[in-house]
Amino acid sequence: MSKEKSTRRINRREFIKHTALVSGSMALLPSVLSSCADDDDSATQYTGDFGFREGVASFDPTASSVILWTRYTSADNETGDVAIQWEVAESNSFSSLTKSGTATAAAAADYTVSVDVTGLTSNKKYFYRFRNDRTKAESLVGETRTLPTTGQASSVKLAVVSCANYQAGLFNVYGAVAESAADVVVHLGDYIYEYGAGGYGTNPATAMLNRAHLPAGEILTIEDYRTRYKQYRSDKQLQKAHQLKPFICVWDDHEIANDAYKTGAENHTEGTEGAFEQRKQYAIQVWHEYLPARVSDKTKIYRSFDFGGLVNLMMLDTRLIGRDKQLSLADYINPSTGAFNTTAFGAAWLNPNRTILGAEQKAWLTGRLGGSTARWQVLGSQVLMGKMYIPVELLFLVAQLANNPTTALLTQYSTVAAQLAGIKVRIAAGDSTVTAAERARVTTVLPYNLDAWDGYPAEREAVFAAAGNKKLVSLAGDTHNAWYSDLKENGGRKLGAEFACSSVSSPGFETILAGNAAAIKGFEQSNELLIDDLHYLDASQRGFVEVTFTAASAVSEWKYVASLTTESTATTTGRTVTEV
């Protein structure tokens, strides 16, 4: 029988009798009776599945502080807000406490508990736990660490993850991250998905694995969002990752609704789903309940972390705080003729006032970039920053495949991609027979993903300019696929690199390529060849990026799990690259 469910009884009459005798005076008896009755009804037998069912977690470590988290489920006969004790120690025996205190699991915050523990020693591992002294429920023991100060660490190792869809399969990637050597986990968003049961991410294994979304409908209300987070946090591999590693998180779109921007989202209809602003407020509140961040304004989650002077990690909000609505190529296609209005699109796309950050965040970011002396300037950006400009012929074929992945379209795509790749190879070899028309086929390019930084090119150039000659690394997620690209200014100067992770479980390009291994390999190779700044694409595997920063280099490893239907945390490394 668990500690949470066992019967707890103390003989109050014996306790009172001995207290009165020791005191030497019956005058203490009324106060003792009052204390027992009001503050600690120790004769109560607590019932139900109560305790710390969502595990423990830690967030936003600094050199002297870390946020500790848990959630308490009350007993059936336990009412009101709950006092929760917390302890921090340098040993998992807790023989000597470093810090301790009491926090409140309040109904207003869905009984979540967040404690910002300060006054800790830098570059040190700590253990922590929670308990309820009334019911004697105890949490798991969590592990966390503080960040190093300058000179305390010769390397920093980050695990980078994003896009976990509960319906799409097991969270083996989180299990692998828990077992990795990473110091800190950087989560770039899509921690949950808003779709209902049977919606996006559902596949033939969903029912077998009992991973249909709860609640069954698309989440809209505050209780809907809370139920969905509780479901995700019930996953044992996600719990393990949180128990063993501190997380630094930002949201992306699916914590609110698909393709969100500051005033709306693709997957939100005002007429039937209420005001977007209200939905956004609910989503933000619950995000902070389950993924606390050290911010003074909960709508502004951009913030920075210093890792011993080696890494200046700047976590961004490229989704909600300032983003203008995404452009759509479809809006520039004449419905009668099918012609694409290049002039109109170009004017909108290159508009210098279009923003993905908003003025305030942009000023903050450029200031941080300019003022940092860290060896590596690292952006935690939800969406791809590297330029993904592909030949227009392929762009519209990919769009058609995404909407209707037929065998005929797939064959057409493969044929055209092979032709274009052949032209590109000939140009690279200096073939003088390449005609102007052929050259135009591979140089007439457009961004494939206007939801990424590619949709806001003027602002990207402004960020590049602010970075100056400093080494820049972008960590990105969102696409469900793995990428390694150069970060280059429009003039061609390289500033650094982008290490973009695959997803934890959300499906990638393999879905529009019908799972055909040959088609997937051809897709990867043609994109690597045709996209100038792209060096690596994995279009089918699920995994994470592990990046090790030293004074000399940044080494990125793309790690993948074998399956989402069978529990296994074993990984293979698909690619390792070194930036100096």
N, C-alpha and C positions, 0 to 999 in steps of 0.2 A: 504493500500500500504506500502511495506517495506521501511525502510530507504535506503536500497541499490538501490531501483528502483525509488525512488521519484525524482522529478525535483528539481534541486538546482540552484536558480538564485539570484544574488545580483546585484543591480543597480550600475554598475561601474561608470557611469557618476556622480551620487550623491556622491559616495565615493570619487572620484577624486576632485569634487568641494569642498567638506567639508575639505578634506585634504589640499588643496591649501589655503583655507581661514584661516584655523587654523595656518598654517605655516607662514602666513603673507607675503609669497613670492611665485611667480610663478616659481621660480628657481627649486622648488622641483617637479614640475609637470612631466618633462621628466622621472625622476627616478621612480616615481610612476607608470607611464604608462608602463615603461619597466618591472617593477616588476610584475604588473598584467598580462601582456601579456606573460611573459616567465615562471613565477613560479607558478602562481595560476590563471588559466583561469576559474574564478568562474562563468562565464556566460554559461559555457558548460553544456548541458544536457546529463548526462551519461546514457547509455542504456545497456540492456542485463542483464543476471543473474550473476551480479558481487558481490563480497564480500568474506567472510571467510567461504566458503562452507564446508570445511573439519574440521571445529571446531578449538579447541585449545588443547594444551597438554603441559605437563611439564615432564622433564626427569632428571635423574642423580642428585638427591638432595644430598647436603652435609650439614654440619652444618652452612655454610655461603653462599651457592650459589645454584642455580637451573637453568636448561636450559628451557626456554620458547619457545613454537613452535606454528606456525600457517601456513596456506597457503592462498594466496590471488588469487582469480580469477578476472582478469581485466575486465573492461567494454568493450563493443564492440568498443568504440571510445577512448579507453585509450591505449596508446602505450608505449613501453619501460619498463625498470625496474621501480618499484613502491616504493616510500617512505612509510614506515609503522611506525606509532607511537605505542609505548607500554608503559604500566603503571603497577606498582605494588603497592599495598597498604595493610594495615592491616585490612581494612574494605571494604566491598563490595560496600559501597557508594563512595569510592575513594575521600573522602573529604580531605584527606591528603595523598599525595603520598610518598611512601618510596623510590621508584626508578622510573625513566622514561627515555625514549630516543627514538631514531629513528633508524630503521633497514631497510634493502633493501630486497624486494621480487624480486629476480633476475631471469630472464629467464634461466640463466645457471644452476640454482638450482630448476627449475620447479616452481618458484615463492613461494617456501617455505621460511620461516623465522625462524631462530634459534638465540636466544639471551641468552648468558650465564650471568645471573644476579648475581653479587657478592656483598659482603658487607652486607649480610642479617644477621638477628639475629637467633641464633640456636633454634631448637625445637619450631618453630612458624609457624602458619598457615598464608598464604598470599593469596590475590586475585590478579588477573591480567587480562588484556584485551588488545586488539589491535584495531587500527582504521586507516583508510585512510582519512586524512584531505581533500584531493582533492575531493573524491567522497562522503565523509561523511559515508562510510561503517564502521560499528562497529561489532566486534566479540562478541561472548558470553563471559561471565565472567568466568574465570577458577579459580580453587582452587588448591593450592599446599602447601607443607610444607617443612621446613628444618629439617635436622636430629638433634637429641639431642647430646650434648657432655656428657662426663662422669659425672654421677650423676644426669642428668636431666630427665631420664626416668627409670621407674621400669619395663617397658615391651615394647616390639616391636612386632607389628603385621604385617605380610606380607601375601599378596594374591599371589599365585603362579599359573601361567597359561601358556598354550602352545597350539599349533596346532589348529588354527582357519581356517577352510576351508569354504569359502563363499558359495560354491555350496552345501555343506552338510546340511545347515539349518541356522536358525536364531542364532544370537549371544546372546542368553539369558544369557549365562555365563558371558559375559562382563557386561551386565546389573546388574547381581547379585553382581559382584565385585564392581561396582560403588556404590551400596547401602550398601556394607559391611563396617565393622569398620576398615578395613585394613589401615595402615599408608602409605604403599608403595606397588605397584604392581611389582612383579618380573616376567618378560616375558621371557621364556626360548626358544623362537624361533618358527619357522613355523608360523610367523605372517601372511604370505600370502602363497599361493600355486601357483606353476608355470604352472600347467596343463591347457589345453585349455577347452573351453566349451564342456560339455559332457564327460570330462575326470574324473579323480579320484575325488571322493566326490559327484558326481552326483547321485541323487536318484529320485524316483517318485515325490517328493515334490519340486525339484529344479525349474521346470518351473512354478508351481503354485505360488511359492514365488518370482518369477522373480529374481533368484539368479545365473543365468548362468554367467560364467566368462567373463570378458572383459579385453583385447581384446579376440576375439573368439579363436584364436590359442594359442599354448604354447608360453610363453613370452621369447624372446631372445634379443631384442634390448633395448636400454635405454628408448625409448618411451613406449615400451611394459611394462616394469617394472613400469614406472611411472603411466601408465593407470591402472594397476592392484592395485597399492597402493591407488590410488584415489578411485577406486571402493570399496576397503575394508574400507577406511576411510569415505566413505559416509554412512556407517551403523550407525544408530542413537545410538545403544547401545554401540558400540565401542567408538563413539564420547563422550558419557556420561562418560564412564570409564576414558577416557583421560582428560575430563574436570574436574573431581572431584578428581583424584588420580595421584600423580607422578609415572612414570614408570621407571624401570631400565631394560634394554633389552639386549639380545644377539640374534644373528641369529642362526638358525639351517640349515638344508639342503634345505628346500623348498623355502627359500628366494633366492636360487640360482637354484638348481636342485636336484632331489631325490638322496639320499645316496651320497652326495658330499664328496670329500676329497680334499687334497691340490692341486692335479693336474687333477682332473676329477670328473665325477659323473656317476652313473648308468643311469640317465635320460639325458645324453648328448652324442650326436654322432657328432664327429668332422667333418665327411665327409659331413653331411647335415645341421649341425647347427652352423658351424663356430668354431673358436678356443675357447676352454673352458676358457682360461685366459681372453679373451675379455669379454665373457659373465659374468665371475666372477667380472670383474672390473665394468661393468654396474650395476650389482646387488648390489655391495658394495656401489657404489656412491648413488644409489637411496635409499638404506637402510638408509644411513646417512641423506639424504634429509628429510626422513619421520620419522626416529627414531634416532634423534641425540644422540650421546654419547660423553662424555668428554674425548677424546683421541687425541693424537698428530699425530698418524699414523692411518689412517682409516682402514688399514688392520689388526690392532691389537686392538681388542675390549675387551681383558681381562683387568680387573680393579677391584678395591676393594672399599668397603664402610664401614665406621665405624658407628655403631648405638649405641652411648653412652657407649662404652666399653662393651656392652652386646653381640653384634653380629659383627663379622668380616665377611662381605659378600664378597666373591670372585667370581666374574662373569667370567666364562671361555669360551674359544672358543675351543670346542672339535671337531669342524667340518672342518675348512678351514686352519687355520694358520700353523698347523704342522702335521695333521693326515695322516698317511700312508693308502694306499688303504685297504679297508676291505677284510678280508679273506672270502672265500666261502666254505662251507662244500662240495658243489657239485664238486669243483675242486679236491677233494680227494676221489671221488667215481669212481671205475673202471667201465667204461661204458659197458664193456663186461660181467663182473661177478656181478656187483653191490656191490662188497666188498669195505668197507671203509678203507683207508690207515691210520690207527691210528698213525703209527710212523711218517709219513711225515707231517700229520696235527699237531701233537704234537710239532714237531721241529719248524714249522712255528709259531704256536700259542704262544709258550712259548719263542720265540726269545726275549731276553732282550733289543734288539735295536728297536723293534717295538714301535711306538709312536702315541699317540692320541693328544698330546699337542704340540710337537715340543720342541727342547732343550731350546729355550729362554723362552717360556711360563712356561715350567716345572721348570726352575730355579727361575723364578718370583714367582710361586705358592709355591714352597717349602720354599723360603725365607719369604713370607708372613705368611705361617703357622708357621714357626719357630719363627718369630719375634712378633707375636700378643699375647697380654695378655687378649683379649676378652674372655668372658665366653664361647661363642659358636663360633666355626669355621665353617662357612656355605659356601658350594660350590654351586654356581648356574651353574649346568652342564646340557647341553642339553639332554644327554643320561643317561640311567640307570647306576649307579655305583655298586649297589648291585649284588652279585653273583646269577645268574639265571641258575644254572646247573640242567638240567633235564635228566631223564633216556633216553638213546639213542633210545630205542624202541618208546618212545613218540615223541622224537625230529623229527624223520623222518616222523611220521604220521602227526604231526602239519605242517611240510613243504608241505606234499601232500595236506592237507586240505586247506592251503593258496592258492595253485594253482588251486585246483578243489574241492570245498566243497560239495561232494556228500553225500547222506544219508548213503550209505554203508561205506564210510570212517569215517563218524561221529559215526556210530555204532561201528566200529572197534576201534576207539579211546576210546570211552566210556568203552568198554570191557577191553582193555588193561590197561587203567588208573585205573579202579576198581581193577584189579588184583594186580597192583603194589602198590596201596594204602593199600590193604589188607596185603601185605608183610611188608610194612613199619610199619603198626600198630602192627603186630606181633613182629617185631624186637624191637620196642619201649617198648613192654610189656615183653621183655625178653624171648620170646618163643624159647625153645631149639630145636624145630622141624624144624626151618627155615633152609633149605638146602643151601649149598654154591652156587648152581645155582640160587636159589631164591634171595639170598643176592646180587649176582652179577647183577641181573636185576635192582635193585634199586640203586646200588652204581656205576654202569657203566654210567657215566653222561658226558654230554657235554654242553657248553653254547648254549642257543637257539638263542641268538641275538648277532652276531659278529659285528654289527654296533655300539654296546654299549661298555662300559668299559670292558665287558667280552671278547671283541676281542683284548684287550691290557692289559693282566693281569699283566705283569711285571711292567708296568708303574703305574698301580693302587697300587701295593704293595709299590712302591717307594713313592707315595703320602701318603699312610697310615703310612709309616715309618716317613715321615716328620711331620705328625700330632702328633706323639708321644703319650703322655697321654692326650692330649687336647680333648675336646668334639667335635666330628665331626658330621655334618649334611649335607647330600646331598639333594639338591632340584633338581628334574629332570622332564623332560617331554618326548616328542618324540613318545612314544608308543601308545598314545591315550587311555591308561588304567591307573587305579590307583593302586599304589603299596606301601607297607610299609615293609621294610626289615632291618635286621641288617647289619651294615658294619663291616665285620670281616676280619682280616688278615688271611693268609693261615694257620697260626698256630692255629687259632680259637679265638684269642683275639678280643673282641668287642671294636670298637672305637666309635661307635655311630649308627646313623640310617639314612635311606633314606626315605624321604617323596616325592613320585613321583605323579604328578597330572595326572588326566585324560585330555581329550582334551576339547577345547571350542566347537568344532563341528565335528572334523574329526572322522570317524568310527573306532571302536575298534575290539576286538576279536569276538564280536557278529556277525560280517559279515561272518566269516568262520564257525561259529556255527549255521548259518542259522536262527538266531534270536530265537532259541529254548530255552525257559526259563530254562527247566530242564537241557539241555545240558550246558548252561552257568553256572548254579549253580554247576553242577558236575565238570566243567572245573576249576572253581575258587577253589573249595574244594580240588581237586586232586593236583593242583599246590601248594596250601598252605601246603599240607601234604608232597609232594614229593621234594619240593625245600627247602633245609635245612634252609636257612637264611630268607625265605619269611614268613611273618605273615599275610598279607592281600593283596588280589587282587580283584578289581572290573573290570570285563571284558566287561561291556556293557553300563555304564552311562557316561554322559558328565558333566563336572564340573571343580572345582578348589580346591586347597588346601589352607587353611588358617592356618598359623602357628603363635603361640604366644610364644615369647621367654621372659623368666624372668631369674633372677639369679638362681632360683631353678629348672626350668624345661623348656622343649620345648614341647608345646602341639599342635598337628596337628589334624585338622578336615578336612575330605574329604566331600565336599559339592557338591550336584548334582541338576541340573534342571530337570524338568519333561519331557520337550519336546523341540524339535527344530523346530516344525512346527507351534506352537501357541505361541504368545508372552507372556512370563511370566518370572519374575525374582525370583519367589519363589524357595527356595532350601530346600532340606532335607539333613541331615547329615548321611552319610553312616558308618562312623567310626571315633572315637576319640581315640587318643593314647597320652600317656605322657612319654617323655624321661627325665631322671634326670641325 
